[in-house]
C-alpha cells in the first residue's frame, strides 16, 4: 500500500512539474518573427527592441502564442523561443543555445539589443545567459513570469520521491531549492549589467513554492499580482495568458511604473 501511494504521488508531482503545456518535439532552428502590426499605442511607439518570449519546462512554442499576439498588437517584433528538448536537460546548455538564438534575432532584425519575456524555467535560462554568458551586452530588459529564481519545493518533492534522481529530469534537479546550479546562479549580484529586471509572480502559482522564490534581489522590480489586484486568480501557466499580468509586462517593456489593470482580460 505504501509503495502504491508513493508511486501515485510521484506520478502526480512529476506530471505537475512537466505539464505547463503538452509535449512536442524540436525547438525552432532559426528565428521566425511573427508579423508585427503597425504600432497603435503609446507602448508600441516606445518599443525599440525586438522581444523574445522564452518558454518554460515542457512549454511548446504554440503555448506562448497568446502573449506573443498581445505583443504583436502593441507593435513589437516578436519571437518565441522553445527550449531545446523542451527544457528537460541541463539549464546552462539551454542557455548557450539561447545565446546563439539571440544573435540570430539580432542579425535578422539589425537590432543591437533585445528584450526578454521569460516564463518559468525560461527565466533561469535567460538569467544564466545574462550572468554567465555575457548576455547583459545584448539584452535591454528582462521580465520573468513565475520563474523559480531560488528554486521550488515542487522540484524538491519530485527529487525526494525519485530517490534523488528527480525522475531523471536534469532541469528538475537544478530547480530544487539548494541545488548547486542555483547556488552558482544566485551567488553575488542577482541583476548584473545595465539590464532592467522585472519579476512577476502570483500567490496561486501551483509550481513555484514558496512564491517568494520567484523574486530576485539587488534592485529588480518584483511584482506580486495580488499585491495590486487581491481578487485576481492567476496560476502558473496563467501568467502567460492573463490580461492583468500582461499589463505588467507591457509596462516593464517601456520602463513604466507598476500599474496593473486589474480588470484586463
C-alpha positions as YAML, in Angstrom:
chain: A
units: angstrom
residues:
- id: 1
  name: UNK
  ca: [0.00, 0.00, 0.00]
- id: 2
  name: UNK
  ca: [2.79, 2.44, 0.91]
- id: 3
  name: UNK
  ca: [4.59, 1.64, -2.33]
- id: 4
  name: UNK
  ca: [1.39, 2.23, -4.30]
- id: 5
  name: UNK
  ca: [0.81, 5.62, -2.62]
- id: 6
  name: UNK
  ca: [4.40, 6.66, -3.17]
- id: 7
  name: UNK
  ca: [4.18, 5.79, -6.85]
- id: 8
  name: UNK
  ca: [0.96, 7.75, -7.20]
- id: 9
  name: UNK
  ca: [2.38, 10.83, -5.52]
- id: 10
  name: UNK
  ca: [5.49, 10.60, -7.69]
- id: 11
  name: UNK
  ca: [3.36, 10.44, -10.81]
- id: 12
  name: UNK
  ca: [1.26, 13.42, -9.77]
- id: 13
  name: UNK
  ca: [4.24, 15.52, -8.75]
- id: 14
  name: UNK
  ca: [6.11, 14.72, -11.94]
- id: 15
  name: UNK
  ca: [3.04, 15.49, -14.04]
- id: 16
  name: UNK
  ca: [2.58, 18.81, -12.26]
- id: 17
  name: UNK
  ca: [6.17, 19.80, -12.88]
- id: 18
  name: UNK
  ca: [6.23, 18.78, -16.52]
- id: 19
  name: UNK
  ca: [2.72, 19.77, -17.57]
- id: 20
  name: UNK
  ca: [2.96, 23.51, -18.01]
- id: 21
  name: UNK
  ca: [1.90, 22.59, -21.58]
- id: 22
  name: UNK
  ca: [1.66, 19.48, -23.75]
- id: 23
  name: UNK
  ca: [4.90, 17.94, -25.00]
- id: 24
  name: UNK
  ca: [6.27, 18.32, -28.53]
- id: 25
  name: UNK
  ca: [9.46, 17.93, -30.48]
- id: 26
  name: UNK
  ca: [12.37, 20.14, -31.52]
- id: 27
  name: UNK
  ca: [12.85, 23.84, -30.80]
- id: 28
  name: UNK
  ca: [12.88, 26.25, -33.77]
- id: 29
  name: UNK
  ca: [16.23, 26.11, -35.55]
- id: 30
  name: UNK
  ca: [16.15, 29.76, -36.63]
- id: 31
  name: UNK
  ca: [14.20, 32.83, -35.55]
- id: 32
  name: UNK
  ca: [10.91, 33.30, -37.34]
- id: 33
  name: UNK
  ca: [9.41, 36.63, -36.38]
- id: 34
  name: UNK
  ca: [5.68, 36.94, -36.09]
- id: 35
  name: UNK
  ca: [4.10, 39.53, -38.31]
- id: 36
  name: UNK
  ca: [4.21, 42.83, -36.46]
- id: 37
  name: UNK
  ca: [1.21, 45.09, -36.69]
- id: 38
  name: UNK
  ca: [1.75, 48.81, -37.04]
- id: 39
  name: UNK
  ca: [2.18, 50.49, -33.65]
- id: 40
  name: UNK
  ca: [-1.17, 51.72, -32.39]
- id: 41
  name: UNK
  ca: [-0.49, 52.51, -28.73]
- id: 42
  name: UNK
  ca: [1.95, 54.65, -26.72]
- id: 43
  name: UNK
  ca: [3.57, 51.40, -25.59]
- id: 44
  name: UNK
  ca: [4.26, 50.33, -29.17]
- id: 45
  name: UNK
  ca: [5.65, 53.73, -30.11]
- id: 46
  name: UNK
  ca: [8.28, 53.37, -27.38]
- id: 47
  name: UNK
  ca: [9.24, 49.82, -28.35]
- id: 48
  name: UNK
  ca: [12.67, 49.76, -29.98]
- id: 49
  name: UNK
  ca: [13.93, 46.27, -29.17]
- id: 50
  name: UNK
  ca: [12.62, 43.00, -30.57]
- id: 51
  name: UNK
  ca: [11.06, 40.85, -27.85]
- id: 52
  name: UNK
  ca: [11.92, 37.19, -27.36]
- id: 53
  name: UNK
  ca: [9.34, 35.17, -25.45]
- id: 54
  name: UNK
  ca: [11.22, 32.29, -23.79]
- id: 55
  name: UNK
  ca: [9.21, 29.19, -22.97]
- id: 56
  name: UNK
  ca: [9.40, 27.08, -19.85]
- id: 57
  name: UNK
  ca: [9.78, 23.41, -18.98]
- id: 58
  name: UNK
  ca: [7.79, 21.31, -21.47]
- id: 59
  name: UNK
  ca: [6.46, 24.54, -22.96]
- id: 60
  name: UNK
  ca: [5.86, 24.16, -26.70]
- id: 61
  name: UNK
  ca: [6.09, 27.32, -28.76]
- id: 62
  name: UNK
  ca: [2.39, 27.44, -29.61]
- id: 63
  name: UNK
  ca: [1.50, 27.73, -25.92]
- id: 64
  name: UNK
  ca: [3.12, 31.19, -25.93]
- id: 65
  name: UNK
  ca: [1.25, 32.44, -28.96]
- id: 66
  name: UNK
  ca: [-1.36, 34.28, -26.80]
- id: 67
  name: UNK
  ca: [1.21, 36.55, -25.17]
- id: 68
  name: UNK
  ca: [3.06, 36.89, -28.48]
- id: 69
  name: UNK
  ca: [-0.20, 38.03, -30.08]
- id: 70
  name: UNK
  ca: [-0.61, 40.71, -27.40]
- id: 71
  name: UNK
  ca: [2.93, 41.90, -28.06]
- id: 72
  name: UNK
  ca: [2.32, 41.97, -31.82]
- id: 73
  name: UNK
  ca: [-0.82, 44.02, -31.25]
- id: 74
  name: UNK
  ca: [1.31, 46.55, -29.38]
- id: 75
  name: UNK
  ca: [3.68, 46.74, -32.33]
- id: 76
  name: UNK
  ca: [6.56, 44.61, -31.08]
- id: 77
  name: UNK
  ca: [8.69, 42.44, -33.35]
- id: 78
  name: UNK
  ca: [8.06, 39.20, -31.52]
- id: 79
  name: UNK
  ca: [9.91, 35.88, -31.44]
- id: 80
  name: UNK
  ca: [9.08, 32.72, -29.48]
- id: 81
  name: UNK
  ca: [11.95, 30.56, -28.26]
- id: 82
  name: UNK
  ca: [11.14, 26.97, -27.33]
- id: 83
  name: UNK
  ca: [13.78, 25.50, -25.03]
- id: 84
  name: UNK
  ca: [15.89, 22.70, -26.58]
- id: 85
  name: UNK
  ca: [14.48, 19.31, -25.68]
- id: 86
  name: UNK
  ca: [11.53, 21.14, -24.09]
- id: 87
  name: UNK
  ca: [13.84, 22.24, -21.30]
- id: 88
  name: UNK
  ca: [14.29, 18.82, -19.73]
- id: 89
  name: UNK
  ca: [18.07, 18.94, -19.97]
- id: 90
  name: UNK
  ca: [20.88, 20.97, -18.44]
- id: 91
  name: UNK
  ca: [19.95, 24.64, -17.98]
- id: 92
  name: UNK
  ca: [23.42, 26.08, -18.79]
- id: 93
  name: UNK
  ca: [23.40, 24.07, -22.02]
- id: 94
  name: UNK
  ca: [19.99, 25.53, -22.88]
- id: 95
  name: UNK
  ca: [21.38, 28.98, -22.09]
- id: 96
  name: UNK
  ca: [24.22, 28.53, -24.56]
- id: 97
  name: UNK
  ca: [21.70, 27.58, -27.25]
- id: 98
  name: UNK
  ca: [19.65, 30.63, -26.30]
- id: 99
  name: UNK
  ca: [22.73, 32.84, -26.71]
- id: 100
  name: UNK
  ca: [23.01, 31.67, -30.31]
- id: 101
  name: UNK
  ca: [19.32, 32.35, -30.85]
- id: 102
  name: UNK
  ca: [19.66, 35.90, -29.53]
- id: 103
  name: UNK
  ca: [22.45, 36.50, -32.02]
- id: 104
  name: UNK
  ca: [20.25, 35.17, -34.82]
- id: 105
  name: UNK
  ca: [17.44, 37.53, -33.84]
- id: 106
  name: UNK
  ca: [19.82, 40.48, -33.70]
- id: 107
  name: UNK
  ca: [21.26, 39.59, -37.08]
- id: 108
  name: UNK
  ca: [17.85, 39.17, -38.71]
- id: 109
  name: UNK
  ca: [16.44, 42.41, -37.30]
- id: 110
  name: UNK
  ca: [19.53, 44.60, -37.22]
- id: 111
  name: UNK
  ca: [18.84, 45.36, -33.57]
- id: 112
  name: UNK
  ca: [21.71, 45.90, -31.16]
- id: 113
  name: UNK
  ca: [19.67, 44.61, -28.21]
- id: 114
  name: UNK
  ca: [16.60, 42.50, -27.49]
- id: 115
  name: UNK
  ca: [14.15, 42.38, -24.61]
- id: 116
  name: UNK
  ca: [13.30, 39.07, -22.97]
- id: 117
  name: UNK
  ca: [9.96, 37.92, -21.55]
- id: 118
  name: UNK
  ca: [10.59, 34.52, -19.99]
- id: 119
  name: UNK
  ca: [8.21, 32.02, -18.39]
- id: 120
  name: UNK
  ca: [9.13, 29.56, -15.65]
- id: 121
  name: UNK
  ca: [12.40, 27.72, -16.43]
- id: 122
  name: UNK
  ca: [12.91, 30.11, -19.33]
- id: 123
  name: UNK
  ca: [13.66, 32.80, -16.79]
- id: 124
  name: UNK
  ca: [16.53, 30.74, -15.37]
- id: 125
  name: UNK
  ca: [17.90, 30.01, -18.83]
- id: 126
  name: UNK
  ca: [17.77, 33.73, -19.64]
- id: 127
  name: UNK
  ca: [19.32, 34.77, -16.32]
- id: 128
  name: UNK
  ca: [22.18, 32.32, -16.80]
- id: 129
  name: UNK
  ca: [22.76, 33.83, -20.24]
- id: 130
  name: UNK
  ca: [22.85, 37.30, -18.68]
- id: 131
  name: UNK
  ca: [25.03, 36.43, -15.73]
- id: 132
  name: UNK
  ca: [27.42, 33.80, -17.05]
- id: 133
  name: UNK
  ca: [27.50, 34.17, -20.85]
- id: 134
  name: UNK
  ca: [27.83, 37.91, -21.38]
- id: 135
  name: UNK
  ca: [24.19, 38.48, -22.24]
- id: 136
  name: UNK
  ca: [23.99, 41.83, -20.46]
- id: 137
  name: UNK
  ca: [25.59, 43.39, -23.54]
- id: 138
  name: UNK
  ca: [22.68, 42.35, -25.77]
- id: 139
  name: UNK
  ca: [19.59, 42.49, -23.52]
- id: 140
  name: UNK
  ca: [17.86, 45.69, -22.51]
- id: 141
  name: UNK
  ca: [15.01, 44.38, -20.37]
- id: 142
  name: UNK
  ca: [14.43, 41.07, -18.62]
- id: 143
  name: UNK
  ca: [10.92, 40.13, -17.48]
- id: 144
  name: UNK
  ca: [10.27, 36.77, -15.80]
- id: 145
  name: UNK
  ca: [6.88, 35.17, -15.23]
- id: 146
  name: UNK
  ca: [6.66, 32.56, -12.47]
- id: 147
  name: UNK
  ca: [10.35, 31.67, -12.59]
- id: 148
  name: UNK
  ca: [11.71, 29.65, -9.61]
- id: 149
  name: UNK
  ca: [14.66, 32.01, -9.23]
- id: 150
  name: UNK
  ca: [15.57, 30.47, -5.88]
- id: 151
  name: UNK
  ca: [14.08, 27.04, -6.53]
- id: 152
  name: UNK
  ca: [10.79, 25.37, -5.76]
- id: 153
  name: UNK
  ca: [9.69, 22.81, -3.22]
- id: 154
  name: UNK
  ca: [7.74, 21.07, -6.01]
- id: 155
  name: UNK
  ca: [11.06, 20.07, -7.58]
- id: 156
  name: UNK
  ca: [12.36, 19.03, -4.15]
- id: 157
  name: UNK
  ca: [9.38, 16.72, -3.66]
- id: 158
  name: UNK
  ca: [9.89, 15.10, -7.05]
- id: 159
  name: UNK
  ca: [13.59, 14.70, -6.31]
- id: 160
  name: UNK
  ca: [12.82, 13.10, -2.97]
- id: 161
  name: UNK
  ca: [10.29, 10.67, -4.37]
- id: 162
  name: UNK
  ca: [12.65, 9.89, -7.24]
- id: 163
  name: UNK
  ca: [15.30, 8.84, -4.72]
- id: 164
  name: UNK
  ca: [17.41, 11.86, -5.63]
- id: 165
  name: UNK
  ca: [17.12, 11.47, -9.39]
- id: 166
  name: UNK
  ca: [14.22, 13.92, -9.79]
- id: 167
  name: UNK
  ca: [12.62, 11.35, -12.08]
- id: 168
  name: UNK
  ca: [15.67, 11.67, -14.33]
- id: 169
  name: UNK
  ca: [14.91, 15.26, -15.35]
- id: 170
  name: UNK
  ca: [18.14, 17.28, -15.11]
- id: 171
  name: UNK
  ca: [16.39, 20.66, -15.14]
- id: 172
  name: UNK
  ca: [14.18, 19.48, -12.27]
- id: 173
  name: UNK
  ca: [17.28, 18.61, -10.26]
- id: 174
  name: UNK
  ca: [18.68, 22.05, -10.96]
- id: 175
  name: UNK
  ca: [15.46, 23.78, -9.86]
- id: 176
  name: UNK
  ca: [15.41, 22.14, -6.44]
- id: 177
  name: UNK
  ca: [15.94, 24.56, -3.57]
- id: 178
  name: UNK
  ca: [19.62, 24.48, -2.61]
- id: 179
  name: UNK
  ca: [20.87, 22.93, -5.86]
- id: 180
  name: UNK
  ca: [24.44, 23.57, -6.98]
- id: 181
  name: UNK
  ca: [23.11, 25.25, -10.12]
- id: 182
  name: UNK
  ca: [21.02, 27.77, -8.16]
- id: 183
  name: UNK
  ca: [23.81, 28.37, -5.66]
- id: 184
  name: UNK
  ca: [26.05, 29.37, -8.55]
- id: 185
  name: UNK
  ca: [23.41, 31.43, -10.36]
- id: 186
  name: UNK
  ca: [22.43, 33.34, -7.24]
- id: 187
  name: UNK
  ca: [25.96, 33.96, -5.95]
- id: 188
  name: UNK
  ca: [26.76, 37.66, -5.98]
- id: 189
  name: UNK
  ca: [24.67, 40.19, -7.87]
- id: 190
  name: UNK
  ca: [21.23, 38.97, -8.97]
- id: 191
  name: UNK
  ca: [20.89, 41.78, -11.51]
- id: 192
  name: UNK
  ca: [24.21, 42.34, -13.31]
- id: 193
  name: UNK
  ca: [24.76, 44.91, -16.02]
- id: 194
  name: UNK
  ca: [22.52, 47.74, -17.17]
- id: 195
  name: UNK
  ca: [19.59, 45.41, -17.85]
- id: 196
  name: UNK
  ca: [16.26, 46.44, -16.28]
- id: 197
  name: UNK
  ca: [14.99, 43.41, -14.36]
- id: 198
  name: UNK
  ca: [11.33, 42.72, -13.56]
- id: 199
  name: UNK
  ca: [9.87, 39.58, -11.99]
- id: 200
  name: UNK
  ca: [6.16, 38.78, -11.90]
- id: 201
  name: UNK
  ca: [4.66, 36.19, -9.59]
- id: 202
  name: UNK
  ca: [1.27, 35.05, -8.26]
- id: 203
  name: UNK
  ca: [0.17, 33.58, -4.96]
- id: 204
  name: UNK
  ca: [-1.77, 30.88, -6.83]
- id: 205
  name: UNK
  ca: [1.32, 29.53, -8.60]
- id: 206
  name: UNK
  ca: [1.00, 25.79, -8.13]
- id: 207
  name: UNK
  ca: [4.54, 25.00, -9.33]
- id: 208
  name: UNK
  ca: [6.68, 27.69, -7.71]
- id: 209
  name: UNK
  ca: [6.51, 27.23, -3.95]
- id: 210
  name: UNK
  ca: [7.11, 29.34, -1.98]
- id: 211
  name: UNK
  ca: [6.02, 32.04, -4.38]
- id: 212
  name: UNK
  ca: [8.55, 34.45, -2.91]
- id: 213
  name: UNK
  ca: [11.24, 32.38, -4.61]
- id: 214
  name: UNK
  ca: [10.11, 33.85, -7.93]
- id: 215
  name: UNK
  ca: [11.65, 37.21, -6.98]
- id: 216
  name: UNK
  ca: [15.27, 38.36, -7.22]
- id: 217
  name: UNK
  ca: [17.35, 40.83, -5.24]
- id: 218
  name: UNK
  ca: [19.66, 43.75, -5.97]
- id: 219
  name: UNK
  ca: [17.37, 46.32, -7.49]
- id: 220
  name: UNK
  ca: [14.91, 44.29, -9.54]
- id: 221
  name: UNK
  ca: [11.26, 45.31, -9.72]
- id: 222
  name: UNK
  ca: [9.47, 42.35, -8.12]
- id: 223
  name: UNK
  ca: [5.73, 42.38, -8.72]
- id: 224
  name: UNK
  ca: [3.20, 40.18, -6.94]
- id: 225
  name: UNK
  ca: [-0.03, 40.31, -8.95]
- id: 226
  name: UNK
  ca: [-2.26, 40.09, -5.86]
- id: 227
  name: UNK
  ca: [-0.46, 42.97, -4.13]
- id: 228
  name: UNK
  ca: [-2.22, 45.20, -6.66]
- id: 229
  name: UNK
  ca: [-5.21, 43.05, -7.60]
- id: 230
  name: UNK
  ca: [-6.13, 40.97, -4.50]
- id: 231
  name: UNK
  ca: [-9.03, 39.19, -6.18]
- id: 232
  name: UNK
  ca: [-7.15, 38.20, -9.32]
- id: 233
  name: UNK
  ca: [-6.70, 34.42, -9.64]
- id: 234
  name: UNK
  ca: [-3.71, 33.51, -11.82]
- id: 235
  name: UNK
  ca: [-1.96, 30.13, -11.92]
- id: 236
  name: UNK
  ca: [1.49, 29.21, -13.22]
- id: 237
  name: UNK
  ca: [0.61, 28.87, -16.90]
- id: 238
  name: UNK
  ca: [-1.98, 31.62, -16.45]
- id: 239
  name: UNK
  ca: [0.82, 34.17, -16.14]
- id: 240
  name: UNK
  ca: [1.33, 33.99, -19.91]
- id: 241
  name: UNK
  ca: [-2.41, 34.11, -20.63]
- id: 242
  name: UNK
  ca: [-3.74, 36.60, -18.09]
- id: 243
  name: UNK
  ca: [-4.59, 40.15, -19.15]
- id: 244
  name: UNK
  ca: [-3.58, 41.73, -15.86]
- id: 245
  name: UNK
  ca: [-0.18, 40.02, -15.93]
- id: 246
  name: UNK
  ca: [0.29, 41.27, -19.46]
- id: 247
  name: UNK
  ca: [-0.30, 44.87, -18.43]
- id: 248
  name: UNK
  ca: [2.62, 44.46, -16.00]
- id: 249
  name: UNK
  ca: [4.78, 43.03, -18.80]
- id: 250
  name: UNK
  ca: [3.81, 45.86, -21.10]
- id: 251
  name: UNK
  ca: [4.72, 48.48, -18.51]
- id: 252
  name: UNK
  ca: [8.07, 46.82, -17.85]
- id: 253
  name: UNK
  ca: [8.95, 46.88, -21.55]
- id: 254
  name: UNK
  ca: [8.63, 50.67, -21.64]
- id: 255
  name: UNK
  ca: [10.27, 51.24, -18.24]
- id: 256
  name: UNK
  ca: [6.96, 52.45, -16.88]
- id: 257
  name: UNK
  ca: [5.58, 52.36, -13.33]
- id: 258
  name: UNK
  ca: [3.86, 49.25, -11.99]
- id: 259
  name: UNK
  ca: [0.19, 49.97, -12.72]
- id: 260
  name: UNK
  ca: [-1.62, 46.70, -13.43]
- id: 261
  name: UNK
  ca: [-5.08, 46.79, -14.94]
- id: 262
  name: UNK
  ca: [-6.95, 44.50, -12.55]
- id: 263
  name: UNK
  ca: [-9.88, 44.17, -14.95]
- id: 264
  name: UNK
  ca: [-7.89, 43.37, -18.08]
- id: 265
  name: UNK
  ca: [-8.99, 40.27, -19.99]
...
